[in-house]
């Protein structure tokens, strides 16, 4: 479905076109029509599926310049606030006198207060900072027409439930209310009953996020090998554009410095960069001025560059969903792509979780050797020569030089070999360093962790027919021992029936036999654990 079909204003359509959006994503196609009609919506779709435009375009279309705040978007983090606000600003750049303000903590109030006094139509904020403005009397929501909770499940997990309720309580009853979330938890359903009227429920199944036409590989190595292996793979596959993902801002900066020093055309993207810097980096990447973009997950959200043909997971992603979003940057619009994941030591356990979660067919790859680099360079050179020989071109002046060399008693083979060496030297401005465990007749031994990980994964799959989601995670002090103790105390399920326990920062997934899932959910849901109650729900079986 194209955006013209939604009967949008000319100004908004121009902004959409400038953003490079051609066809509506599944969540946009399904939710924009009811939103434009004024209906309440619950949209379930993963991060990176185009949710911002799905609710942002209808909100921008509805603004009527009353001088009051007419649109409010709540988001869990500063980074997401900035991302959403920036996308709305770009979409609405042809709409005159429209003001959008991001409000978030960790920064002074002065700029936000000044903007609010002048008048803004749309506020994008974190619940905490929006609450601060409401308490100070610097934000008036009495004229609100549309409220959106973006990444609602994350905000509930982060403890913003009471803040969100207080904020929505201070908005008019007749407002349009929309919840967008990756999961459809009980908290969202409860909020829907309180704050929505007959909402349209739109669920974009996880399968719509599956990645096709991507060859996925993983390589085991030591940490110090990472940069060298990365450069070898870049030289072997010679991608037009490549994205490299690191887990930290410092990691991005360090890798960019190393790759730049090695002669690669590269730049980095992370949350510390100003918007003008981000725009400059992205423009260079889109235009091919740089071949390699190194980024963190947060900074890369919303990036849509069509001709990325290789993605590197330099660091293994912290969350399984991030893996899907990362490698989905390649193989756009029916193209094919490759994804390489670097595994160090105990990363192999996390890789097993990713493979189980994504159902990815990931192939083990031996580390590329110096010998394979030389063979590849020779093959590329041969292809170039054959391609040039097949072309019709005027070589007269070059033949004259060859004739002169022949007259000087140099042999034809000798001349050709010297010319080829000159070409090869010119092509190979990048140098590689030999690795003891890779290039001297030894293969880097695949760790026993891989075998153990496989066995653990098989064991979990045999035992577990489904997963139980628990709303407490690593940040709440959850450990495998604690989970087992919880099951022992409150459920009749034996320890041997409990499969894989996957603990993340804000939640935990426990694999259980299908016959035990319902009982476990009923017995654990609502228990007081730590500072709050535990929420338990059954995930896909």
Secondary structure by P-SEA (a helix, b strand, c coil): cccccccccaaaaaaaaaaccccccccccccaaaaaabbbbbbbbccccccccaaaaaaaaaccccccccbbbbbccaaaaaaaaaaaaaaacccccbbbbbbbccccaaaaaaaaaacccbbbbcaaaaaaaaaacccccccccbbbbcaaaaaaaacaaaaaaaaaaaccccbbbbbbcccccaaaaaaaacccccccccccccccccccccbbbbbbbcccaaaaaaaaaaaaccccbbbbbbccaaaaaaaaaaaaaaccccccccccccaaaaaaaaaaaaaccccbbbbccccccccccccccbbbcccccccaaaaaaaacccccccccbbbbbbbcccaaaaaaaaaaaaccbbbbbccccaaaaaaaaaaaaaaaaaaaaaccccaaaaaaaaaaaaaacccaaaaaaaaaaaaaaaaccbbbbbbccccccccccccaaaaaaaaaaaaaaaaccbbbbbcccccccccaaaaaaaaaaccccccccccbbbbcccbbbbbbcccaaaaaaaaccccccccbbbbbbbccc
